[in-house]
Amino acid sequence: MRLVLLGPPGAGKGTQAQRLVDKHGIVQLSTGDMLRAAVAAGTPVGLRAKDIMARGELVPDDVVVAIIADRIAQPDARRGFILDGFPRTVPQAQALDRLLAQKDLKLDGVIELKVDDGILMQRIENRIGQMRARGEPLRSDDNPESLKKRLSAYHAQTAPLAAYYRDRGILKTTNGMAPIETVTRAIGRLLEPAARRPAARPKSPPKAASGRKSKVKGRRAGSGGRKTGAKAAAKAARAKPRRSSRKGAGKRPKNAVSSRPRRLTKRR
Ligand code: AMP
């Protein structure tokens, strides 16, 4: 299953994505996490993204598209993935369509979590307060100014994606203000038809992907030859356990991405 989770910052995308990972055995791909890993690792992408992220603005499309292109080519994404925080602009959505079309793949659904701005601000402020009380480090963009910017970036650049996917007949909207369990059940119902469909496999993965295969073999993307910033970012993201403290608020300490390959290996 290949899904996109759409929703403003603080809508609960990370929490719901984790639950979908558990339910469907797919990987969660969060561009925000990958970029934070790149910033922490000091890669060229990280250096380029650092200040933009701290201001609450969007990182340029070419940077995130390159990261995602590399990441969805990895073996653990073959069974499916849930994109959390990508695409965030119409050009990113178009680039994703092209990337998938090259592999003869399609999105099974786009889940939009609707949450009012007032509630988002409240949720995020509460979360910042709780993290401060626990003495946990805050993200560089967890401050009122950046939050406002992130919200306005969402409305201006990301919200139009709802119409983009509605036009393609794959948008499924649910109320993200309901309790977490209720949202999870609603998403489960929305995805029932897609979950019943047999999983589409990439067309002839070993042969068709031969160009990329040599790069990703053994999960060593970017480690053999010349490293691009995006590849290094994706690699850093894969190597780094996903921090669940922010999205999913400590509900599940396990790293979703790294927990999957074992199962995949058995099945293949
Ligand atoms: P997130 O963790 O998804 O809230 O993302 C944190 C920050 O990373 C965003 O405010 C952006 O600066 C950057 N970012 C994450 N994903 C994207 C994307 N798809 N396009 C552009 N910037 C992104």
Residues whose N, C-alpha, C, O or C-beta is under 5 A from the ligand:
A	BS01	AMP	P9 T31 G32 D33 L35 I52 M53 G56 E57 L58 V59 V64 D84 G85 F86 P87 R88 R150
